[in-house]
Amino acid sequence: MVEFTSVVGVPLRYDRATGTSYGGKGLAMKFSAAPQLKTALDKACAELWQRLPEGRPSILLTGGILAEKAGEHAKGAAFDFDGFWHGERRFMADDYPQRKAYYCGIQAVLMKHFGVVINWHWVNRRGQQDHKDHWHIDLSAPIGWRPGGKSCVLCAQTILRDVWGQALTIDGSYGAKTAGAFAAIGIDPKEDWMKFLDRTADRAFGAAPVVADPDKPSAWAAEDWARAEELGLLDGTRPHDTVTREELAVVALRLLDKATPPAG
């Protein structure tokens, strides 16, 4: 076991101790973990601190690492990621319903470094959603796309719906609809897993997305893009750029002209 009190320069606090409350600033203490968990946690958090729009947090909160219970926690090989503070502003895992994209951005980074990430939608054998207030992360499965892994599919479905706008039921079962949602955004999860996670984090945190060809629309938008160009609504250039208010006004008036029947 290795002992530590911080993760990549950020103080680590326990927010489930007696006298503390979930979502508070937690209790400073010394934590123990398996070396491989600490290494993966350091790498994941180093990337996350770089990607977060607010930068490096002032406090990282955990619900536990080494614990007297079955599974990876008994070996110090699992981490419960509750949330973090930036000064007096915080984000907690149970903020998911209000900040779904941001939640998914964090989740995408965690999935790059841990084979198991259990999220909000996980339902245990008793039919309870017992991970609404944290992500459970561990290395008991290989990192990568696992269509037969319930936790992996749940996380992917959450991202596809809440970041990429795909209409999906989040049930942890991989089938035609989930495969179709991946295809709609031009992703083969077996081949493009890390690209999918990187693009998700970029999109969720508001960074410029990585574009394979800046002059061509994404696969999911290609048909509508061509139709808009054919109708004269758009000029067919800069498919991935943002729209200015001037451009919006021009497109809106073009639509209005086409919808308005000629006088007389």
C-alpha positions as CSV (number, residue, x, y, z in Angstrom):
1,M,0.0,0.0,0.0
2,V,1.0,3.6,-0.6
3,E,0.0,6.5,1.7
4,F,-0.9,9.9,0.5
5,T,-2.9,13.1,1.4
6,S,-3.2,14.7,-2.1
7,V,-3.7,13.8,-5.7
8,V,-1.6,15.7,-8.3
9,G,-1.2,18.7,-6.0
10,V,-4.8,18.8,-4.8
11,P,-5.6,18.0,-1.2
12,L,-7.8,14.8,-0.8
13,R,-10.5,14.9,1.8
14,Y,-12.9,12.3,3.1
15,D,-16.5,13.6,3.2
16,R,-18.3,10.6,4.8
17,A,-16.7,10.8,8.2
18,T,-18.7,11.3,11.4
19,G,-19.1,15.0,11.9
20,T,-18.8,15.8,8.2
21,S,-21.4,15.9,5.5
22,Y,-21.5,14.8,1.8
23,G,-20.7,17.8,-0.3
24,G,-18.8,19.7,2.5
25,K,-15.1,20.3,2.4
26,G,-14.4,17.0,4.1
27,L,-11.9,15.7,6.6
28,A,-8.1,15.9,5.9
29,M,-6.5,12.5,6.6
30,K,-3.9,10.0,5.3
31,F,-5.3,7.6,2.7
32,S,-3.9,4.2,1.7
33,A,-4.3,2.6,-1.7
34,A,-2.8,-0.1,-3.9
35,P,0.1,1.4,-5.9
36,Q,-1.5,0.7,-9.3
37,L,-4.7,2.5,-8.2
38,K,-2.7,5.5,-7.1
39,T,-0.8,5.6,-10.3
40,A,-4.0,5.5,-12.4
41,L,-5.7,8.1,-10.2
42,D,-2.7,10.4,-10.6
43,K,-2.9,10.1,-14.4
44,A,-6.6,10.5,-14.6
45,C,-6.6,13.6,-12.3
46,A,-3.7,15.2,-14.1
47,E,-5.6,15.0,-17.3
48,L,-8.9,16.1,-15.7
49,W,-7.3,19.2,-14.0
50,Q,-6.0,20.2,-17.5
51,R,-9.3,19.8,-19.1
52,L,-11.6,21.4,-16.5
53,P,-12.6,24.9,-17.6
54,E,-12.0,26.1,-14.0
55,G,-8.5,24.5,-13.9
56,R,-7.1,22.5,-10.9
57,P,-9.5,22.2,-8.0
58,S,-8.7,23.3,-4.5
59,I,-10.1,20.1,-2.8
60,L,-10.9,16.6,-4.1
61,L,-13.5,14.7,-2.2
62,T,-13.7,10.9,-1.8
63,G,-16.2,8.5,-0.3
64,G,-13.5,6.0,0.4
65,I,-10.6,3.8,-0.9
66,L,-9.5,1.0,1.4
67,A,-12.6,-0.4,3.2
68,E,-13.7,-3.5,5.0
69,K,-16.1,-4.8,2.4
70,A,-16.1,-7.2,-0.5
71,G,-14.6,-6.3,-3.8
72,E,-11.8,-4.0,-4.9
73,H,-12.2,-1.7,-1.9
74,A,-11.0,-4.5,0.3
75,K,-7.7,-4.4,-1.6
76,G,-7.4,-0.7,-1.7
77,A,-7.9,-0.9,-5.4
78,A,-11.0,1.1,-5.8
79,F,-11.8,4.8,-5.4
80,D,-15.1,6.6,-4.8
81,F,-14.9,9.9,-6.6
82,D,-17.5,12.2,-5.0
83,G,-16.6,15.6,-6.4
84,F,-14.4,18.7,-5.9
85,W,-14.2,22.3,-4.9
86,H,-12.8,25.3,-6.8
87,G,-12.6,27.9,-4.0
88,E,-16.1,28.3,-2.8
89,R,-17.7,26.6,-5.8
90,R,-18.2,22.9,-6.0
91,F,-19.3,20.1,-8.3
92,M,-20.6,16.8,-6.8
93,A,-21.6,13.6,-8.5
94,D,-25.2,14.1,-7.4
95,D,-25.3,17.4,-9.4
96,Y,-25.7,15.1,-12.5
97,P,-29.4,16.0,-13.2
98,Q,-28.5,19.7,-13.3
99,R,-25.1,19.5,-15.2
100,K,-25.3,16.4,-17.3
101,A,-22.7,17.3,-19.9
102,Y,-20.2,18.4,-17.3
103,Y,-20.7,15.2,-15.4
104,C,-20.1,13.2,-18.6
105,G,-16.9,15.1,-19.3
106,I,-15.5,14.0,-16.0
107,Q,-16.7,10.5,-16.6
108,A,-15.1,10.4,-20.0
109,V,-11.7,11.2,-18.6
110,L,-12.1,8.7,-15.8
111,M,-12.9,6.0,-18.4
112,K,-9.6,6.7,-20.2
113,H,-7.7,5.5,-17.1
114,F,-10.0,3.0,-15.4
115,G,-11.5,-0.2,-16.8
116,V,-14.5,0.0,-14.4
117,V,-16.5,3.3,-13.9
118,I,-19.8,2.9,-12.2
119,N,-22.1,5.9,-12.6
120,W,-25.5,7.4,-11.6
121,H,-27.5,4.9,-13.6
122,W,-26.1,1.7,-12.0
123,V,-28.8,-0.4,-10.3
124,N,-27.6,-3.0,-7.8
125,R,-29.1,-6.5,-7.2
126,R,-31.6,-5.0,-4.8
127,G,-32.9,-2.7,-7.5
128,Q,-31.3,0.4,-5.9
129,Q,-29.4,3.2,-7.6
130,D,-26.6,3.3,-5.0
131,H,-24.1,5.3,-7.1
132,K,-26.0,8.6,-7.5
133,D,-23.5,10.4,-5.2
134,H,-20.2,9.2,-6.6
135,W,-18.4,7.3,-9.4
136,H,-16.8,4.0,-8.3
137,I,-13.6,3.5,-10.3
138,D,-11.3,0.6,-10.3
139,L,-8.9,-1.5,-12.5
140,S,-10.6,-4.9,-12.3
141,A,-11.4,-4.9,-16.0
142,P,-9.3,-3.8,-19.0
143,I,-9.6,-0.2,-20.2
144,G,-11.5,-0.1,-23.5
145,W,-14.9,-0.7,-25.0
146,R,-16.7,-3.8,-23.5
147,P,-20.1,-4.3,-25.0
148,G,-20.8,-7.1,-22.5
149,G,-19.8,-4.9,-19.5
150,K,-22.9,-3.4,-17.9
151,S,-21.0,-0.5,-16.3
152,C,-19.2,0.3,-19.6
153,V,-22.4,0.3,-21.6
154,L,-24.2,2.4,-19.0
155,C,-21.5,5.1,-19.1
156,A,-21.4,5.0,-22.9
157,Q,-25.2,5.3,-23.2
158,T,-25.2,8.2,-20.7
159,I,-22.6,10.1,-22.8
160,L,-24.4,9.3,-26.1
161,R,-27.6,10.7,-24.8
162,D,-26.5,13.6,-22.6
163,V,-23.5,14.9,-24.6
164,W,-24.2,13.8,-28.2
165,G,-28.0,14.1,-28.2
166,Q,-28.8,10.5,-29.1
167,A,-32.3,9.2,-28.2
168,L,-31.4,6.2,-26.0
169,T,-32.8,4.3,-23.0
170,I,-30.0,4.0,-20.5
171,D,-30.2,0.4,-19.4
172,G,-26.7,-1.1,-19.7
173,S,-27.7,-3.4,-22.5
174,Y,-25.8,-3.1,-25.8
175,G,-28.0,-3.6,-28.8
176,A,-29.0,-2.1,-32.2
177,K,-30.1,1.3,-30.8
178,T,-26.8,1.9,-29.0
179,A,-24.8,0.7,-32.0
180,G,-26.8,3.1,-34.1
181,A,-26.2,6.0,-31.8
182,F,-22.4,5.4,-32.1
183,A,-22.7,5.1,-35.9
184,A,-24.7,8.4,-36.0
185,I,-21.8,10.3,-34.6
186,G,-19.2,8.5,-36.7
187,I,-17.7,6.3,-34.0
188,D,-16.9,2.6,-34.0
189,P,-16.4,2.0,-30.3
190,K,-14.1,-1.0,-30.8
191,E,-11.7,1.0,-32.9
192,D,-12.4,4.6,-31.8
193,W,-12.9,4.2,-28.0
194,M,-10.2,6.7,-26.9
195,K,-11.2,9.2,-29.7
196,F,-14.8,8.9,-28.5
197,L,-13.8,9.7,-24.9
198,D,-11.5,12.6,-25.9
199,R,-14.2,14.2,-28.2
200,T,-16.7,13.8,-25.4
201,A,-14.5,15.6,-22.9
202,D,-13.9,18.4,-25.4
203,R,-17.6,18.8,-26.2
204,A,-18.7,18.5,-22.6
205,F,-16.2,21.1,-21.3
206,G,-16.8,23.5,-24.2
207,A,-13.4,23.1,-25.9
208,A,-13.1,23.1,-29.7
209,P,-13.9,19.5,-30.9
210,V,-11.3,17.5,-32.7
211,V,-12.4,17.4,-36.4
212,A,-11.1,14.8,-38.9
213,D,-11.7,17.1,-41.9
214,P,-12.6,20.7,-41.2
215,D,-14.1,21.2,-44.7
216,K,-16.6,18.3,-44.4
217,P,-19.6,18.0,-42.0
218,S,-19.7,15.1,-39.5
219,A,-21.3,11.9,-40.7
220,W,-24.4,12.4,-38.6
221,A,-25.1,15.9,-40.1
222,A,-23.9,15.3,-43.7
223,E,-27.4,14.7,-45.3
224,D,-29.0,17.7,-43.6
225,W,-26.0,19.9,-44.4
226,A,-26.2,19.0,-48.1
227,R,-29.9,19.7,-48.1
228,A,-29.4,23.1,-46.5
229,E,-26.8,24.0,-49.1
230,E,-29.1,22.8,-51.9
231,L,-31.9,25.1,-50.6
232,G,-29.6,28.0,-50.5
233,L,-29.8,28.4,-46.7
234,L,-26.0,27.9,-46.2
235,D,-23.1,28.3,-48.5
236,G,-21.5,24.9,-47.7
237,T,-18.4,26.2,-46.1
238,R,-17.0,26.0,-42.5
239,P,-19.3,23.2,-41.3
240,H,-17.8,23.0,-37.8
241,D,-17.6,26.7,-37.0
242,T,-19.9,28.5,-34.6
243,V,-22.6,30.8,-36.0
244,T,-22.5,34.6,-35.6
245,R,-25.6,36.7,-35.0
246,E,-25.2,38.2,-38.4
247,E,-25.2,34.8,-40.0
248,L,-28.1,33.7,-37.9
249,A,-30.1,36.7,-39.2
250,V,-29.3,35.9,-42.8
251,V,-30.3,32.2,-42.5
252,A,-33.5,33.2,-40.6
253,L,-34.6,35.6,-43.3
254,R,-33.8,33.1,-46.0
255,L,-36.0,30.6,-44.2
256,L,-38.7,33.2,-43.9
257,D,-38.5,34.0,-47.6
258,K,-38.9,30.4,-48.5
259,A,-41.8,29.9,-46.1
260,T,-43.7,33.0,-47.3
261,P,-45.8,32.5,-50.4
262,P,-45.3,35.1,-53.2
263,A,-47.7,38.1,-53.1
264,G,-50.6,38.1,-55.5
